[in-house]
Amino acid sequence: MRLALRGTAVAACFLLGVGGCAQTPTASSSKTPARTPTASATSAVAAVPWQFSNPLPGMPPVIGDDIYSQTRAGMVRADIAKDPAYLYVPDSTGSTVTVIDQRTRRIVRVLHAGYLSQHVVAAYDLRHLVITSSAADELVGIDPRTGRTTRTTSVPRPYNLYFTPDGKAAIVMVEQHDVVRFSDPQTYRSRTEVTARGCRGPNHADFSANGRFFVVTCEFSGELVKIGTLSHRVLGVLPLSKHATTRHAAPGMGMSMPQDVRLSPDGTTFFVADMGTNELRMISAKTFKQVGAIGMPSHPHGIYPSRDGRFLYVSDRGAGKVSVVDWRARRIVDTWVIPGGGSPDMGGVSADGTMLWLSGRYDGVVYGFDTRTGKLVAKIRVGGSPHGLVVWPQPGRYSLGHTGNIR
């Protein structure tokens, strides 16, 4: 199921600039008068797709016109490759994080953190993990080399955590107070607080392909907010329909409740899991308007790209299923069922791409699906209400936050 990276040579030319791919001048050619750029050279520069143009300064470049091209199976950075292959599972109704060995599927230890530990997030540099303990008003660090907690930092109501693509700012989702807080990525001291009129419950986000803006889901008001990465300004607000926009969706709640959001590999479309209308909405990254929707079984929640970049795994929390979505064809191509039902919520894909690990939010367990067969092959009891678990280590160059949004 792996895709070969396409356009690697072309991408290298863009990284170096057109001149970087030209032949080195010889002694005789150095006397030749400079020439006006040819039409082909001009068109080569103009051929950069719109979604990748004008990238955020300091952001690692997109390779092969695919934002996930550096997160393929086994592409784990050398400096984290020896980190223990663990699952870190926070209890959203308690103050613990259960550490599970991915290979043996046994609990290694239980870490103590603050009350209402919601997510475990990889820091931008991939060298630290962070627990967001919202009710305790703190972020708790984890050293992934040892699997043990480190320092605790006081931060008001941190529900979720993200990082800008240049690594220069952390973004704390203060869901309870309807605030998106830009902070220092090391100390987490507040720099700027952004609010959007009407946005209640900002909790999940993802960045554009060029890193210039990000889209935030407002769970309790049924809206999306577009925010400038450098300006820290609200660039747009998109109210979502209270009812399903596709006839193939399961009966909804009569309201929109957007959850996870994830950009397509080609950078053109944001996919938004709407738990209220039971659909996967598609939002144009160019126009910030809805351009389609895919009907889902019940309460779609988390979205995770497959390691080969062909599919999106969507956890259907209310149906006890996982929907495998072909993002190019815009349709569900397979459905993985938890025997006897369940509540698959948040998680991620293993470094080799063979396992999808998800928390069982209302069942006190962690689910493990074999991505080659779609079968449930692991069900590990952890108790409580497991929420935003992180699978570690992960392939990629840097983290944008949440439970493994890595590029």
N, C-alpha and C positions, 0 to 999 in steps of 0.2 A: 504493500500500500504506500510505499514511499515514492515521492516525486523527486526527480532530479531537479536541482536548482537551475533555472533557466536564466539566460541573459547574464551570466557571471562576467563575461568579458566586457559586455556593454556597460554593466554596472561599474566595472573597474575604470572604464574610460570616463564615466561621469564623475567618479570620485577624484580622479586625477585632473580632470579638466580635459578639453579636447586636445590641447597641446601635449598633455601627458601621454597620449596614445600615439602621437606622431613619431615619424622616424627621426632619429637623432641626426642633425645636420653634419655633413662631412666638411673637410677643409675647403673643397671647391664650392660646395653649395652655400657656404657661409657668405660668399661674395654676391650671391643672387639677391636682387632687391626684394624687400618684403612684399608679399602679395596680399591683395584684398581677400578676406575669407570667402571661400567658395560657397555656393548655394547648398552643397551637400553638408558642409561643416555647420552652416547656420541651421539647417534643418535638424542636424543631429542634436544640437543644443535644445532646439525647440521641441524635440521628441520626448523630453522628460514629461511623464504623465503629470497631469495637474495635481493629483493628490500628493505627489512627492516633491513638488517644486517649492522653492523658498523654505528650506528646512530650518528648524529652530537651531540657532548657533549652539555648538557644543553637544548636540545630539548625535549619537553614533549613526552613521549612514545606513539607509535601507539598502539591502543587497538583493539584486535580482527581482526588483519590483514586488517583493513579498515581505511584509513586516515580520513574519514568523520564520523567515528562511534560516535564521541562526538559532532556531530552537528545535531543530530536527533531532530524531532519536540519537542519543549518544553524544550530542554536541555540548557536553558539560565542560565548563571552564576548568583548566588544570588545577587552579588554586582551590576549587571546591569539590573536585571529583572524589576526594577521599573522605568527604563528610559522610557520617553514617546515613544510610538510606532509611530514614525514619518518616513516619507520619506524625504531625503535631496537631492534636485534636482539642480545641478549646470547648469548654462547657459554657454555653450562653446563659445558663441559669445558675451558675456556680462560680468558682474561683480557681479552677484547675485546668491544666492542659495535659492530656494523656499522650505519652510518647510510645509509638508502636513501631516495631521493626518490620519493614516491608517484606523482607525475605521470610522470616519465621512467622510473621503475623501474630507475634506475642507482644504484650505490653512490657516495655522496658522499665518505665518509671512514670510517676505522676508529678508534674511540676505545679507549684503553687504560685498563683498570680492574683490579680485583683478581681473583685466581684463583677460578674457579667462579662466574662472574657469572650468576645465576639469572634475575632479573626486572628489568625497568625499570618503575618505579612513578611515577605522578604524585603529587606532594605535595598536601596538602589544599587549598592555595590555587591550585593549577593553574599556579603560576609557576615551579616547578622539577620536574625529573625526578630520580629516584634509582635508582642501580644497586645491587642487593643482591649483593655479592661475598662469598659465605659462607665459603669456605676462607681468604680473606684477612682475615676478621674486619673488614670495613669496608663503609661505604656511600659511594658515589661520586656526587656531584651532577653534573647536566647542566643547562646553561642552554638551554632550548628555543628561545630567541630567536636563539641563535648555533649551536646544535647541537654545543656543545663542553663538555668536562668542567670542573667548578669545584672545589669543596673535597672533601676526603676526611675521613670521620669514623670513628673506631675504634668498632666495635660487634661483640660476640662472636657469631659464626655467624648472620648475618642471612640467612635463606632467603627470606622474604617480608616484605612491609611493608604495614600498613594504618593508617588514621586514624579516630578516633572521629568521629561525625557533627557534633559541635560543634567539632571542630578542636583540642580541648584536649589530646589525647594521641596519640602514635604507638604502634602495636602491632607489635612485631617478632616474627615467628614464628621462634623458635630451634629449628628442626626437630631438629637433631642432639641437643640436650639436653632435648627434650620440654618446652620452656618457652614460654609466651606472655608476652611482656614488655611492660608498659605503660611508655612512655618519654616524655620531653619531646619535643614535635613539632619543635623547632628544633635542640636539641643532641643529641637521642637518648640522653641520659643515663637510665639505668634508674630507674624509680619503684617499680614493683611487679612481681613475678614470680608468675605463676599456673601451677600444674600441676594436672592432674586425674589421679587414680589410674587407671593402666592406659592412659592416652592416650599413644601412641607416634607420633611424627612429625606434630605439628600443623603444617599448612602453608597451608591456604586458609580463608577466612572470608567471611561477609557479615552485615550488620546487619538487625535488625528494622525495620519501617516507622516505628516511633516512636523508633528509635535507642536504646532502653533495654537491649537485649542483642544479642549476636552469637553466631553458630554457627560453630564451628571443626571442620574435618575432621581426624581422626587417621588418617593414611594407613596406618601399619604395625600398628595394632591394630584397625582396622575399627570405629571409633566416631565419634560426634559429641559435642561438648561445648558446652553453653550457658553463656555467661559474662556477668555483669552489667557494663554499660558504666561505671557509676559505682561500684558496690560492689567491682568487681574480684574477685568471688567466683564459683565454679562453681555454677551454678543447676540443672544437670542433666547427665547423661551418658546417651547413647542408643547401646547396642551394636547393630550392624547384623548381619543374618543373613549367614552365610558362603556361603549359596547364594542364587541368584536368587529373588526373590519374585514374579516374573511368568514365565509359560511362554514368552513371546515373546523372551526374552533369548538371546543366543548363549552357547554353553558357556563357563563361567567358570573361575576359578582355584581354586575351592573355598575362597575367602576373600574378605572385603570389603576393598577398597582405595579409600576415598572420596577424590576429588580436588577439583575445583572445586565451589563451592556458590554459588547465586545465588537471590535472592528474586524471586518473581513480581511483575509490575507492580502488582497489587492488594494486595500485602503479606501475603497469607494463607498462602503456601506456599514453603518452601525447596526448590529443586531441587538434588539432589546427584548428581554424576557418579561412579558407582561402577565403577572400572576392573576390580575383581576379580570382580564378579558380572555385569558388562555390562548395567547398567540405570541409568536415571535415576530415582533415588528421590525421592519427594515426602514432605516432612516438614511437618506442620502447625505454623505459627508460633504457634498458640494453645495447643496441647497438647504440642508437642515430641514427637510420635509419628508414625511412618510411616503415611501414609494412602493410599499407592499407589505404583506404579512403572511405568515404560515400558521395555520391552525395547529394547536398543541393539545395533548390529552387533558391535563389538569394541573394548574399552578406551576408553570415553568419558572425556574428559579436561577440556576447557575448555567454558564455557557463556557465550554472548554474546547479549544481547537485540538484536533488530532495532530499527532507528531508529523504526519506527512502533509499537513495543511489542506487536506481534501474535505474534511468534515468538521462540524461543530457538534459536540456532545452537549445536550440540553437536559438537565435534571428536571423531571416532572414530579415535583414534590407531592402533589395531591393524588397522583395516579400510581405512585410506586413504580415508575418507569424511567428510562432514559431514552430520549429521542435522538437518533443519529441524523443530522441534517446535512444534506449536500448543499453547501452555501452557494455554489454556482447555479445549480438547477433550481434552487429555492424550494426544496421539498424534503420531507422526511423519507429516508431510504431504508431505515431499519428501526426497530423498537426493542429495547432490552427490558425485560420484565423481572421484577423481584418476586420470586415465588411467595405467595401468601401476603403480598403487599408490603409497603414500606413508605419511607418519607425521605428520598434522596434530596440532598440540599446543596452544600458547597464542597469543593474539593479540588482535584486536579489529576493530571495524567502523569504516570511514572516517566522517569528519564528515558527509558528505552521504548516508551509508547505502548507497552503491552497491557498496562493496567490503568483503569480509571477508578480512582478512590473518591468516595463521596460520604459525607456525614449523613446519618439517619436522624434527622432533627427531632422527631417525635418518638423515636424508638430506642434511643440510647445505644446505637450501634454505628459501626463504620462498614460501608459496603465496598467490596472490591469486584470490579467487572473485568473479565478478560476481553480486551478490545478486539481480539482476533475472532472470537466466537460470539461475543455479546452475552455470555453466560455469567451469572453471579458465582464467583468462586471463593469469596471470603465474606464473612459476616462476623465482625469482632465486637464484642460487647464492651462498652466504655461507661455506660450509665449517663445520667443527666440529660442534657439537651445539646448534643454535639453540633457545632455550627461551622465556622469558616476554617476548616482544616487545610493545612498546607502539606504538599508532598515534596520531600527534599532528599537529594539535591535536584535541581532543574537545569535543563539546557538553556543556553542564552547568554547574552552579554550584560544585560542590566534589567533591573526590575522596575516596573511602573506601579507595583503595589498589589493590594488585595491578595487573594490566595493563589498567586502564581501568574500574574499578568506580566510575562517576561518577553522581551524582544532581543 
